[in-house]
Amino acid sequence: MSLLWNRKIIELRRRDVARLKFLLEGYDGLAAVTTVDPDRARVSLGYCSLCRRDLEAVLAALKTEMVLIEVEECSTGVVRS
């Protein structure tokens, strides 16, 4: 089975960037969070294809508390086959 490394670009309110990072880091290994554009409050969420369902569930729950707009999603390559 091949594992794909994926990336989502999320835009949110600037005041929520640190909170999103803190919350996702609490789910050890779920996603790597990197700020890609601090002026537009865009972050990159890097995650393994096996974690997709869990990440989607967490993001859906967070959308009830903050504005999260998915800007882009792509697969960045095979991690292991």
N, CA, C and O atoms as a Maestro MAE file, in Angstrom:
{
 s_m_m2io_version
 :::
 2.0.0
}

f_m_ct {
 s_m_title
 :::
 protein
 m_atom[324] {
  # First column is atom index #
  i_m_mmod_type
  r_m_x_coord
  r_m_y_coord
  r_m_z_coord
  i_m_residue_number
  s_m_chain_name
  s_m_pdb_residue_name
  s_m_pdb_atom_name
  i_m_atomic_number
  :::
  1 25 0.848 -1.185 0.000 1 A "MET " " N  " 7
  2 3 0.000 0.000 0.000 1 A "MET " " CA " 6
  3 2 0.890 1.243 0.000 1 A "MET " " C  " 6
  4 15 1.838 1.340 0.779 1 A "MET " " O  " 8
  5 25 0.578 2.173 -0.867 2 A "SER " " N  " 7
  6 3 1.323 3.429 -0.946 2 A "SER " " CA " 6
  7 2 0.706 4.466 -0.021 2 A "SER " " C  " 6
  8 15 -0.514 4.605 0.065 2 A "SER " " O  " 8
  9 25 1.569 5.180 0.659 3 A "LEU " " N  " 7
  10 3 1.129 6.285 1.502 3 A "LEU " " CA " 6
  11 2 1.471 7.586 0.788 3 A "LEU " " C  " 6
  12 15 2.619 7.813 0.407 3 A "LEU " " O  " 8
  13 25 0.483 8.420 0.615 4 A "LEU " " N  " 7
  14 3 0.688 9.710 -0.049 4 A "LEU " " CA " 6
  15 2 0.798 10.817 0.988 4 A "LEU " " C  " 6
  16 15 0.085 10.811 1.991 4 A "LEU " " O  " 8
  17 25 1.682 11.757 0.746 5 A "TRP " " N  " 7
  18 3 1.785 12.956 1.565 5 A "TRP " " CA " 6
  19 2 0.956 14.025 0.861 5 A "TRP " " C  " 6
  20 15 1.187 14.330 -0.309 5 A "TRP " " O  " 8
  21 25 0.005 14.582 1.572 6 A "ASN " " N  " 7
  22 3 -0.914 15.572 1.015 6 A "ASN " " CA " 6
  23 2 -0.730 16.908 1.704 6 A "ASN " " C  " 6
  24 15 -0.125 17.008 2.772 6 A "ASN " " O  " 8
  25 25 -1.266 17.925 1.066 7 A "ARG " " N  " 7
  26 3 -1.186 19.268 1.635 7 A "ARG " " CA " 6
  27 2 -2.493 20.006 1.393 7 A "ARG " " C  " 6
  28 15 -3.063 19.957 0.303 7 A "ARG " " O  " 8
  29 25 -2.955 20.689 2.431 8 A "LYS " " N  " 7
  30 3 -4.099 21.585 2.327 8 A "LYS " " CA " 6
  31 2 -3.610 22.976 2.695 8 A "LYS " " C  " 6
  32 15 -2.845 23.144 3.644 8 A "LYS " " O  " 8
  33 25 -4.054 23.967 1.942 9 A "ILE " " N  " 7
  34 3 -3.808 25.354 2.317 9 A "ILE " " CA " 6
  35 2 -5.128 25.885 2.869 9 A "ILE " " C  " 6
  36 15 -6.160 25.843 2.200 9 A "ILE " " O  " 8
  37 25 -5.074 26.378 4.086 10 A "ILE " " N  " 7
  38 3 -6.259 26.876 4.783 10 A "ILE " " CA " 6
  39 2 -6.073 28.362 5.070 10 A "ILE " " C  " 6
  40 15 -4.998 28.789 5.492 10 A "ILE " " O  " 8
  41 25 -7.117 29.142 4.839 11 A "GLU " " N  " 7
  42 3 -7.103 30.563 5.196 11 A "GLU " " CA " 6
  43 2 -8.047 30.750 6.365 11 A "GLU " " C  " 6
  44 15 -9.145 30.194 6.383 11 A "GLU " " O  " 8
  45 25 -7.620 31.530 7.337 12 A "LEU " " N  " 7
  46 3 -8.426 31.768 8.525 12 A "LEU " " CA " 6
  47 2 -8.148 33.168 9.044 12 A "LEU " " C  " 6
  48 15 -7.371 33.910 8.444 12 A "LEU " " O  " 8
  49 25 -8.767 33.530 10.138 13 A "ARG " " N  " 7
  50 3 -8.502 34.844 10.730 13 A "ARG " " CA " 6
  51 2 -7.113 34.813 11.363 13 A "ARG " " C  " 6
  52 15 -6.695 33.796 11.915 13 A "ARG " " O  " 8
  53 25 -6.420 35.915 11.279 14 A "ARG " " N  " 7
  54 3 -5.057 35.986 11.834 14 A "ARG " " CA " 6
  55 2 -5.037 35.607 13.300 14 A "ARG " " C  " 6
  56 15 -4.104 34.946 13.756 14 A "ARG " " O  " 8
  57 25 -6.039 36.010 14.033 15 A "ARG " " N  " 7
  58 3 -6.053 35.729 15.467 15 A "ARG " " CA " 6
  59 2 -6.218 34.235 15.764 15 A "ARG " " C  " 6
  60 15 -5.957 33.801 16.886 15 A "ARG " " O  " 8
  61 25 -6.646 33.446 14.776 16 A "ASP " " N  " 7
  62 3 -6.871 32.019 14.986 16 A "ASP " " CA " 6
  63 2 -5.705 31.128 14.548 16 A "ASP " " C  " 6
  64 15 -5.752 29.916 14.755 16 A "ASP " " O  " 8
  65 25 -4.658 31.708 13.947 17 A "VAL " " N  " 7
  66 3 -3.554 30.899 13.437 17 A "VAL " " CA " 6
  67 2 -2.860 30.134 14.566 17 A "VAL " " C  " 6
  68 15 -2.687 28.920 14.466 17 A "VAL " " O  " 8
  69 25 -2.469 30.812 15.619 18 A "ALA " " N  " 7
  70 3 -1.778 30.156 16.740 18 A "ALA " " CA " 6
  71 2 -2.689 29.123 17.402 18 A "ALA " " C  " 6
  72 15 -2.230 28.049 17.792 18 A "ALA " " O  " 8
  73 25 -3.955 29.441 17.528 19 A "ARG " " N  " 7
  74 3 -4.909 28.505 18.132 19 A "ARG " " CA " 6
  75 2 -5.034 27.228 17.287 19 A "ARG " " C  " 6
  76 15 -5.039 26.124 17.831 19 A "ARG " " O  " 8
  77 25 -5.133 27.377 15.965 20 A "LEU " " N  " 7
  78 3 -5.219 26.213 15.088 20 A "LEU " " CA " 6
  79 2 -3.964 25.354 15.221 20 A "LEU " " C  " 6
  80 15 -4.055 24.132 15.344 20 A "LEU " " O  " 8
  81 25 -2.792 25.993 15.198 21 A "LYS " " N  " 7
  82 3 -1.540 25.248 15.355 21 A "LYS " " CA " 6
  83 2 -1.517 24.489 16.680 21 A "LYS " " C  " 6
  84 15 -1.163 23.311 16.726 21 A "LYS " " O  " 8
  85 25 -1.893 25.169 17.745 22 A "PHE " " N  " 7
  86 3 -1.901 24.552 19.076 22 A "PHE " " CA " 6
  87 2 -2.836 23.346 19.116 22 A "PHE " " C  " 6
  88 15 -2.467 22.289 19.628 22 A "PHE " " O  " 8
  89 25 -4.034 23.500 18.582 23 A "LEU " " N  " 7
  90 3 -5.011 22.411 18.617 23 A "LEU " " CA " 6
  91 2 -4.572 21.218 17.769 23 A "LEU " " C  " 6
  92 15 -4.708 20.073 18.203 23 A "LEU " " O  " 8
  93 25 -4.051 21.467 16.575 24 A "LEU " " N  " 7
  94 3 -3.631 20.356 15.717 24 A "LEU " " CA " 6
  95 2 -2.381 19.667 16.249 24 A "LEU " " C  " 6
  96 15 -2.224 18.460 16.068 24 A "LEU " " O  " 8
  97 25 -1.496 20.401 16.896 25 A "GLU " " N  " 7
  98 3 -0.317 19.776 17.487 25 A "GLU " " CA " 6
  99 2 -0.699 18.847 18.633 25 A "GLU " " C  " 6
  100 15 0.058 17.939 18.975 25 A "GLU " " O  " 8
  101 25 -1.869 19.069 19.227 26 A "GLY " " N  " 7
  102 3 -2.361 18.190 20.281 26 A "GLY " " CA " 6
  103 2 -2.725 16.804 19.773 26 A "GLY " " C  " 6
  104 15 -2.779 15.847 20.546 26 A "GLY " " O  " 8
  105 25 -2.975 16.698 18.471 27 A "TYR " " N  " 7
  106 3 -3.242 15.407 17.832 27 A "TYR " " CA " 6
  107 2 -1.920 14.941 17.226 27 A "TYR " " C  " 6
  108 15 -1.675 15.131 16.035 27 A "TYR " " O  " 8
  109 25 -1.083 14.341 18.038 28 A "ASP " " N  " 7
  110 3 0.286 13.987 17.663 28 A "ASP " " CA " 6
  111 2 0.352 13.241 16.338 28 A "ASP " " C  " 6
  112 15 -0.215 12.157 16.196 28 A "ASP " " O  " 8
  113 25 1.044 13.826 15.375 29 A "GLY " " N  " 7
  114 3 1.250 13.190 14.088 29 A "GLY " " CA " 6
  115 2 0.116 13.344 13.094 29 A "GLY " " C  " 6
  116 15 0.202 12.814 11.986 29 A "GLY " " O  " 8
  117 25 -0.941 14.049 13.453 30 A "LEU " " N  " 7
  118 3 -2.079 14.199 12.540 30 A "LEU " " CA " 6
  119 2 -1.721 15.062 11.336 30 A "LEU " " C  " 6
  120 15 -2.022 14.700 10.199 30 A "LEU " " O  " 8
  121 25 -1.081 16.198 11.582 31 A "ALA " " N  " 7
  122 3 -0.729 17.114 10.492 31 A "ALA " " CA " 6
  123 2 0.424 18.011 10.922 31 A "ALA " " C  " 6
  124 15 0.551 18.375 12.091 31 A "ALA " " O  " 8
  125 25 1.251 18.353 9.959 32 A "ALA " " N  " 7
  126 3 2.313 19.336 10.180 32 A "ALA " " CA " 6
  127 2 1.764 20.686 9.742 32 A "ALA " " C  " 6
  128 15 1.306 20.835 8.609 32 A "ALA " " O  " 8
  129 25 1.810 21.660 10.629 33 A "VAL " " N  " 7
  130 3 1.230 22.973 10.363 33 A "VAL " " CA " 6
  131 2 2.347 23.981 10.135 33 A "VAL " " C  " 6
  132 15 3.243 24.126 10.967 33 A "VAL " " O  " 8
  133 25 2.288 24.680 8.998 34 A "THR " " N  " 7
  134 3 3.283 25.687 8.650 34 A "THR " " CA " 6
  135 2 2.569 26.927 8.133 34 A "THR " " C  " 6
  136 15 1.670 26.826 7.298 34 A "THR " " O  " 8
  137 25 2.961 28.080 8.617 35 A "THR " " N  " 7
  138 3 2.406 29.329 8.099 35 A "THR " " CA " 6
  139 2 3.068 29.625 6.760 35 A "THR " " C  " 6
  140 15 4.293 29.707 6.672 35 A "THR " " O  " 8
  141 25 2.255 29.787 5.713 36 A "VAL " " N  " 7
  142 3 2.807 30.066 4.385 36 A "VAL " " CA " 6
  143 2 2.633 31.523 3.980 36 A "VAL " " C  " 6
  144 15 3.388 32.019 3.143 36 A "VAL " " O  " 8
  145 25 1.662 32.218 4.551 37 A "ASP " " N  " 7
  146 3 1.447 33.631 4.251 37 A "ASP " " CA " 6
  147 2 0.859 34.306 5.490 37 A "ASP " " C  " 6
  148 15 -0.358 34.312 5.673 37 A "ASP " " O  " 8
  149 25 1.717 34.875 6.339 38 A "PRO " " N  " 7
  150 3 1.213 35.479 7.572 38 A "PRO " " CA " 6
  151 2 0.293 36.682 7.341 38 A "PRO " " C  " 6
  152 15 -0.598 36.941 8.150 38 A "PRO " " O  " 8
  153 25 0.499 37.413 6.247 39 A "ASP " " N  " 7
  154 3 -0.343 38.577 5.975 39 A "ASP " " CA " 6
  155 2 -1.773 38.182 5.628 39 A "ASP " " C  " 6
  156 15 -2.718 38.879 5.997 39 A "ASP " " O  " 8
  157 25 -1.935 37.060 4.914 40 A "ARG " " N  " 7
  158 3 -3.268 36.593 4.530 40 A "ARG " " CA " 6
  159 2 -3.785 35.502 5.464 40 A "ARG " " C  " 6
  160 15 -4.868 34.955 5.256 40 A "ARG " " O  " 8
  161 25 -2.995 35.190 6.498 41 A "ALA " " N  " 7
  162 3 -3.340 34.157 7.488 41 A "ALA " " CA " 6
  163 2 -3.615 32.818 6.809 41 A "ALA " " C  " 6
  164 15 -4.657 32.197 7.020 41 A "ALA " " O  " 8
  165 25 -2.660 32.392 5.995 42 A "ARG " " N  " 7
  166 3 -2.761 31.092 5.315 42 A "ARG " " CA " 6
  167 2 -1.747 30.129 5.915 42 A "ARG " " C  " 6
  168 15 -0.576 30.459 6.103 42 A "ARG " " O  " 8
  169 25 -2.231 28.933 6.208 43 A "VAL " " N  " 7
  170 3 -1.361 27.891 6.734 43 A "VAL " " CA " 6
  171 2 -1.427 26.668 5.829 43 A "VAL " " C  " 6
  172 15 -2.425 26.427 5.150 43 A "VAL " " O  " 8
  173 25 -0.352 25.912 5.835 44 A "SER " " N  " 7
  174 3 -0.282 24.651 5.104 44 A "SER " " CA " 6
  175 2 -0.409 23.522 6.114 44 A "SER " " C  " 6
  176 15 0.271 23.516 7.141 44 A "SER " " O  " 8
  177 25 -1.279 22.573 5.817 45 A "LEU " " N  " 7
  178 3 -1.422 21.383 6.649 45 A "LEU " " CA " 6
  179 2 -0.891 20.210 5.842 45 A "LEU " " C  " 6
  180 15 -1.515 19.794 4.866 45 A "LEU " " O  " 8
  181 25 0.249 19.677 6.240 46 A "GLY " " N  " 7
  182 3 0.818 18.511 5.585 46 A "GLY " " CA " 6
  183 2 0.384 17.272 6.352 46 A "GLY " " C  " 6
  184 15 0.502 17.221 7.577 46 A "GLY " " O  " 8
  185 25 -0.123 16.267 5.630 47 A "TYR " " N  " 7
  186 3 -0.635 15.081 6.317 47 A "TYR " " CA " 6
  187 2 -0.516 13.850 5.436 47 A "TYR " " C  " 6
  188 15 -0.467 13.949 4.210 47 A "TYR " " O  " 8
  189 25 -0.470 12.705 6.070 48 A "CYS " " N  " 7
  190 3 -0.400 11.407 5.391 48 A "CYS " " CA " 6
  191 2 -1.816 10.987 4.990 48 A "CYS " " C  " 6
  192 15 -2.788 11.301 5.677 48 A "CYS " " O  " 8
  193 25 -1.914 10.277 3.875 49 A "SER " " N  " 7
  194 3 -3.224 9.849 3.383 49 A "SER " " CA " 6
  195 2 -4.006 9.026 4.412 49 A "SER " " C  " 6
  196 15 -5.237 9.040 4.397 49 A "SER " " O  " 8
  197 25 -3.321 8.319 5.294 50 A "LEU " " N  " 7
  198 3 -4.008 7.538 6.324 50 A "LEU " " CA " 6
  199 2 -4.707 8.421 7.361 50 A "LEU " " C  " 6
  200 15 -5.642 7.976 8.027 50 A "LEU " " O  " 8
  201 25 -4.259 9.657 7.494 51 A "CYS " " N  " 7
  202 3 -4.817 10.572 8.490 51 A "CYS " " CA " 6
  203 2 -5.918 11.470 7.940 51 A "CYS " " C  " 6
  204 15 -6.491 12.267 8.682 51 A "CYS " " O  " 8
  205 25 -6.215 11.355 6.674 52 A "ARG " " N  " 7
  206 3 -7.154 12.268 6.026 52 A "ARG " " CA " 6
  207 2 -8.513 12.322 6.718 52 A "ARG " " C  " 6
  208 15 -9.023 13.406 7.002 52 A "ARG " " O  " 8
  209 25 -9.093 11.174 6.987 53 A "ARG " " N  " 7
  210 3 -10.429 11.136 7.588 53 A "ARG " " CA " 6
  211 2 -10.432 11.804 8.966 53 A "ARG " " C  " 6
  212 15 -11.343 12.566 9.290 53 A "ARG " " O  " 8
  213 25 -9.409 11.514 9.770 54 A "ASP " " N  " 7
  214 3 -9.315 12.127 11.101 54 A "ASP " " CA " 6
  215 2 -9.116 13.637 11.003 54 A "ASP " " C  " 6
  216 15 -9.734 14.398 11.748 54 A "ASP " " O  " 8
  217 25 -8.257 14.067 10.089 55 A "LEU " " N  " 7
  218 3 -8.025 15.499 9.917 55 A "LEU " " CA " 6
  219 2 -9.302 16.204 9.474 55 A "LEU " " C  " 6
  220 15 -9.622 17.280 9.980 55 A "LEU " " O  " 8
  221 25 -10.030 15.611 8.539 56 A "GLU " " N  " 7
  222 3 -11.291 16.205 8.079 56 A "GLU " " CA " 6
  223 2 -12.284 16.335 9.228 56 A "GLU " " C  " 6
  224 15 -13.003 17.331 9.317 56 A "GLU " " O  " 8
  225 25 -12.329 15.343 10.101 57 A "ALA " " N  " 7
  226 3 -13.246 15.390 11.251 57 A "ALA " " CA " 6
  227 2 -12.866 16.507 12.219 57 A "ALA " " C  " 6
  228 15 -13.730 17.224 12.723 57 A "ALA " " O  " 8
  229 25 -11.581 16.645 12.471 58 A "VAL " " N  " 7
  230 3 -11.121 17.710 13.370 58 A "VAL " " CA " 6
  231 2 -11.410 19.083 12.757 58 A "VAL " " C  " 6
  232 15 -11.895 19.980 13.447 58 A "VAL " " O  " 8
  233 25 -11.117 19.248 11.476 59 A "LEU " " N  " 7
  234 3 -11.382 20.534 10.817 59 A "LEU " " CA " 6
  235 2 -12.870 20.853 10.798 59 A "LEU " " C  " 6
  236 15 -13.250 22.010 10.973 59 A "LEU " " O  " 8
  237 25 -13.716 19.857 10.592 60 A "ALA " " N  " 7
  238 3 -15.169 20.082 10.606 60 A "ALA " " CA " 6
  239 2 -15.615 20.565 11.978 60 A "ALA " " C  " 6
  240 15 -16.449 21.465 12.081 60 A "ALA " " O  " 8
  241 25 -15.065 19.974 13.028 61 A "ALA " " N  " 7
  242 3 -15.414 20.405 14.385 61 A "ALA " " CA " 6
  243 2 -14.924 21.828 14.644 61 A "ALA " " C  " 6
  244 15 -15.624 22.623 15.272 61 A "ALA " " O  " 8
  245 25 -13.726 22.149 14.164 62 A "LEU " " N  " 7
  246 3 -13.177 23.490 14.378 62 A "LEU " " CA " 6
  247 2 -13.944 24.556 13.604 62 A "LEU " " C  " 6
  248 15 -13.981 25.716 14.014 62 A "LEU " " O  " 8
  249 25 -14.555 24.169 12.490 63 A "LYS " " N  " 7
  250 3 -15.333 25.134 11.699 63 A "LYS " " CA " 6
  251 2 -16.539 25.660 12.464 63 A "LYS " " C  " 6
  252 15 -17.101 26.688 12.086 63 A "LYS " " O  " 8
  253 25 -16.945 24.987 13.518 64 A "THR " " N  " 7
  254 3 -18.048 25.499 14.344 64 A "THR " " CA " 6
  255 2 -17.556 26.607 15.273 64 A "THR " " C  " 6
  256 15 -18.361 27.343 15.845 64 A "THR " " O  " 8
  257 25 -16.228 26.727 15.423 65 A "GLU " " N  " 7
  258 3 -15.648 27.711 16.337 65 A "GLU " " CA " 6
  259 2 -14.856 28.813 15.638 65 A "GLU " " C  " 6
  260 15 -14.638 29.877 16.217 65 A "GLU " " O  " 8
  261 25 -14.422 28.571 14.397 66 A "MET " " N  " 7
  262 3 -13.620 29.565 13.681 66 A "MET " " CA " 6
  263 2 -13.859 29.426 12.179 66 A "MET " " C  " 6
  264 15 -14.331 28.393 11.702 66 A "MET " " O  " 8
  265 25 -13.530 30.467 11.461 67 A "VAL " " N  " 7
  266 3 -13.677 30.453 10.009 67 A "VAL " " CA " 6
  267 2 -12.446 29.775 9.409 67 A "VAL " " C  " 6
  268 15 -11.320 30.231 9.607 67 A "VAL " " O  " 8
  269 25 -12.669 28.683 8.674 68 A "LEU " " N  " 7
  270 3 -11.602 27.970 7.975 68 A "LEU " " CA " 6
  271 2 -12.018 27.835 6.519 68 A "LEU " " C  " 6
  272 15 -13.051 27.238 6.216 68 A "LEU " " O  " 8
  273 25 -11.219 28.386 5.624 69 A "ILE " " N  " 7
  274 3 -11.522 28.323 4.198 69 A "ILE " " CA " 6
  275 2 -10.421 27.528 3.515 69 A "ILE " " C  " 6
  276 15 -9.249 27.901 3.568 69 A "ILE " " O  " 8
  277 25 -10.805 26.430 2.873 70 A "GLU " " N  " 7
  278 3 -9.824 25.627 2.149 70 A "GLU " " CA " 6
  279 2 -9.521 26.302 0.815 70 A "GLU " " C  " 6
  280 15 -10.413 26.486 -0.013 70 A "GLU " " O  " 8
  281 25 -8.272 26.666 0.616 71 A "VAL " " N  " 7
  282 3 -7.842 27.388 -0.573 71 A "VAL " " CA " 6
  283 2 -7.326 26.424 -1.634 71 A "VAL " " C  " 6
  284 15 -7.557 26.617 -2.827 71 A "VAL " " O  " 8
  285 25 -6.622 25.383 -1.186 72 A "GLU " " N  " 7
  286 3 -5.985 24.466 -2.136 72 A "GLU " " CA " 6
  287 2 -5.753 23.131 -1.447 72 A "GLU " " C  " 6
  288 15 -5.552 23.064 -0.234 72 A "GLU " " O  " 8
  289 25 -5.784 22.068 -2.245 73 A "GLU " " N  " 7
  290 3 -5.414 20.740 -1.735 73 A "GLU " " CA " 6
  291 2 -4.685 20.012 -2.850 73 A "GLU " " C  " 6
  292 15 -5.086 20.063 -4.012 73 A "GLU " " O  " 8
  293 25 -3.604 19.332 -2.477 74 A "CYS " " N  " 7
  294 3 -2.870 18.574 -3.482 74 A "CYS " " CA " 6
  295 2 -2.104 17.445 -2.820 74 A "CYS " " C  " 6
  296 15 -1.855 17.462 -1.615 74 A "CYS " " O  " 8
  297 25 -1.738 16.469 -3.624 75 A "SER " " N  " 7
  298 3 -0.880 15.376 -3.188 75 A "SER " " CA " 6
  299 2 0.536 15.760 -3.569 75 A "SER " " C  " 6
  300 15 0.794 16.177 -4.698 75 A "SER " " O  " 8
  301 25 1.447 15.619 -2.628 76 A "THR " " N  " 7
  302 3 2.820 16.038 -2.898 76 A "THR " " CA " 6
  303 2 3.746 14.863 -3.197 76 A "THR " " C  " 6
  304 15 4.924 15.069 -3.487 76 A "THR " " O  " 8
  305 25 3.237 13.649 -3.131 77 A "GLY " " N  " 7
  306 3 4.060 12.505 -3.521 77 A "GLY " " CA " 6
  307 2 3.918 11.315 -2.606 77 A "GLY " " C  " 6
  308 15 3.247 11.372 -1.576 77 A "GLY " " O  " 8
  309 25 4.567 10.227 -3.006 78 A "VAL " " N  " 7
  310 3 4.514 8.973 -2.260 78 A "VAL " " CA " 6
  311 2 5.567 9.004 -1.160 78 A "VAL " " C  " 6
  312 15 6.731 9.321 -1.410 78 A "VAL " " O  " 8
  313 25 5.149 8.672 0.057 79 A "VAL " " N  " 7
  314 3 6.047 8.596 1.180 79 A "VAL " " CA " 6
  315 2 6.657 7.209 1.279 79 A "VAL " " C  " 6
  316 15 7.859 7.054 1.493 79 A "VAL " " O  " 8
  317 25 5.801 6.197 1.120 80 A "ARG " " N  " 7
  318 3 6.246 4.808 1.218 80 A "ARG " " CA " 6
  319 2 5.320 3.950 0.377 80 A "ARG " " C  " 6
  320 15 4.114 4.194 0.331 80 A "ARG " " O  " 8
  321 25 5.873 2.950 -0.287 81 A "SER " " N  " 7
  322 3 5.010 2.056 -1.048 81 A "SER " " CA " 6
  323 2 5.183 0.631 -0.580 81 A "SER " " C  " 6
  324 15 4.535 -0.274 -1.106 81 A "SER " " O  " 8
  :::
 }
 m_bond[323] {
  # First column is bond index #
  i_m_from
  i_m_to
  i_m_order
  :::
  1 1 2 1
  2 2 3 1
  3 3 4 2
  4 3 5 1
  5 5 6 1
  6 6 7 1
  7 7 8 2
  8 7 9 1
  9 9 10 1
  10 10 11 1
  11 11 12 2
  12 11 13 1
  13 13 14 1
  14 14 15 1
  15 15 16 2
  16 15 17 1
  17 17 18 1
  18 18 19 1
  19 19 20 2
  20 19 21 1
  21 21 22 1
  22 22 23 1
  23 23 24 2
  24 23 25 1
  25 25 26 1
  26 26 27 1
  27 27 28 2
  28 27 29 1
  29 29 30 1
  30 30 31 1
  31 31 32 2
  32 31 33 1
  33 33 34 1
  34 34 35 1
  35 35 36 2
  36 35 37 1
  37 37 38 1
  38 38 39 1
  39 39 40 2
  40 39 41 1
  41 41 42 1
  42 42 43 1
  43 43 44 2
  44 43 45 1
  45 45 46 1
  46 46 47 1
  47 47 48 2
  48 47 49 1
  49 49 50 1
  50 50 51 1
  51 51 52 2
  52 51 53 1
  53 53 54 1
  54 54 55 1
  55 55 56 2
  56 55 57 1
  57 57 58 1
  58 58 59 1
  59 59 60 2
  60 59 61 1
  61 61 62 1
  62 62 63 1
  63 63 64 2
  64 63 65 1
  65 65 66 1
  66 66 67 1
  67 67 68 2
  68 67 69 1
  69 69 70 1
  70 70 71 1
  71 71 72 2
  72 71 73 1
  73 73 74 1
  74 74 75 1
  75 75 76 2
  76 75 77 1
  77 77 78 1
  78 78 79 1
  79 79 80 2
  80 79 81 1
  81 81 82 1
  82 82 83 1
  83 83 84 2
  84 83 85 1
  85 85 86 1
  86 86 87 1
  87 87 88 2
  88 87 89 1
  89 89 90 1
  90 90 91 1
  91 91 92 2
  92 91 93 1
  93 93 94 1
  94 94 95 1
  95 95 96 2
  96 95 97 1
  97 97 98 1
  98 98 99 1
  99 99 100 2
  100 99 101 1
  101 101 102 1
  102 102 103 1
  103 103 104 2
  104 103 105 1
  105 105 106 1
  106 106 107 1
  107 107 108 2
  108 107 109 1
  109 109 110 1
  110 110 111 1
  111 111 112 2
  112 111 113 1
  113 113 114 1
  114 114 115 1
  115 115 116 2
  116 115 117 1
  117 117 118 1
  118 118 119 1
  119 119 120 2
  120 119 121 1
  121 121 122 1
  122 122 123 1
  123 123 124 2
  124 123 125 1
  125 125 126 1
  126 126 127 1
  127 127 128 2
  128 127 129 1
  129 129 130 1
  130 130 131 1
  131 131 132 2
  132 131 133 1
  133 133 134 1
  134 134 135 1
  135 135 136 2
  136 135 137 1
  137 137 138 1
  138 138 139 1
  139 139 140 2
  140 139 141 1
  141 141 142 1
  142 142 143 1
  143 143 144 2
  144 143 145 1
  145 145 146 1
  146 146 147 1
  147 147 148 2
  148 147 149 1
  149 149 150 1
  150 150 151 1
  151 151 152 2
  152 151 153 1
  153 153 154 1
  154 154 155 1
  155 155 156 2
  156 155 157 1
  157 157 158 1
  158 158 159 1
  159 159 160 2
  160 159 161 1
  161 161 162 1
  162 162 163 1
  163 163 164 2
  164 163 165 1
  165 165 166 1
  166 166 167 1
  167 167 168 2
  168 167 169 1
  169 169 170 1
  170 170 171 1
  171 171 172 2
  172 171 173 1
  173 173 174 1
  174 174 175 1
  175 175 176 2
  176 175 177 1
  177 177 178 1
  178 178 179 1
  179 179 180 2
  180 179 181 1
  181 181 182 1
  182 182 183 1
  183 183 184 2
  184 183 185 1
  185 185 186 1
  186 186 187 1
  187 187 188 2
  188 187 189 1
  189 189 190 1
  190 190 191 1
  191 191 192 2
  192 191 193 1
  193 193 194 1
  194 194 195 1
  195 195 196 2
  196 195 197 1
  197 197 198 1
  198 198 199 1
  199 199 200 2
  200 199 201 1
  201 201 202 1
  202 202 203 1
  203 203 204 2
  204 203 205 1
  205 205 206 1
  206 206 207 1
  207 207 208 2
  208 207 209 1
  209 209 210 1
  210 210 211 1
  211 211 212 2
  212 211 213 1
  213 213 214 1
  214 214 215 1
  215 215 216 2
  216 215 217 1
  217 217 218 1
  218 218 219 1
  219 219 220 2
  220 219 221 1
  221 221 222 1
  222 222 223 1
  223 223 224 2
  224 223 225 1
  225 225 226 1
  226 226 227 1
  227 227 228 2
  228 227 229 1
  229 229 230 1
  230 230 231 1
  231 231 232 2
  232 231 233 1
  233 233 234 1
  234 234 235 1
  235 235 236 2
  236 235 237 1
  237 237 238 1
  238 238 239 1
  239 239 240 2
  240 239 241 1
  241 241 242 1
  242 242 243 1
  243 243 244 2
  244 243 245 1
  245 245 246 1
  246 246 247 1
  247 247 248 2
  248 247 249 1
  249 249 250 1
  250 250 251 1
  251 251 252 2
  252 251 253 1
  253 253 254 1
  254 254 255 1
  255 255 256 2
  256 255 257 1
  257 257 258 1
  258 258 259 1
  259 259 260 2
  260 259 261 1
  261 261 262 1
  262 262 263 1
  263 263 264 2
  264 263 265 1
  265 265 266 1
  266 266 267 1
  267 267 268 2
  268 267 269 1
  269 269 270 1
  270 270 271 1
  271 271 272 2
  272 271 273 1
  273 273 274 1
  274 274 275 1
  275 275 276 2
  276 275 277 1
  277 277 278 1
  278 278 279 1
  279 279 280 2
  280 279 281 1
  281 281 282 1
  282 282 283 1
  283 283 284 2
  284 283 285 1
  285 285 286 1
  286 286 287 1
  287 287 288 2
  288 287 289 1
  289 289 290 1
  290 290 291 1
  291 291 292 2
  292 291 293 1
  293 293 294 1
  294 294 295 1
  295 295 296 2
  296 295 297 1
  297 297 298 1
  298 298 299 1
  299 299 300 2
  300 299 301 1
  301 301 302 1
  302 302 303 1
  303 303 304 2
  304 303 305 1
  305 305 306 1
  306 306 307 1
  307 307 308 2
  308 307 309 1
  309 309 310 1
  310 310 311 1
  311 311 312 2
  312 311 313 1
  313 313 314 1
  314 314 315 1
  315 315 316 2
  316 315 317 1
  317 317 318 1
  318 318 319 1
  319 319 320 2
  320 319 321 1
  321 321 322 1
  322 322 323 1
  323 323 324 2
  :::
 }
}
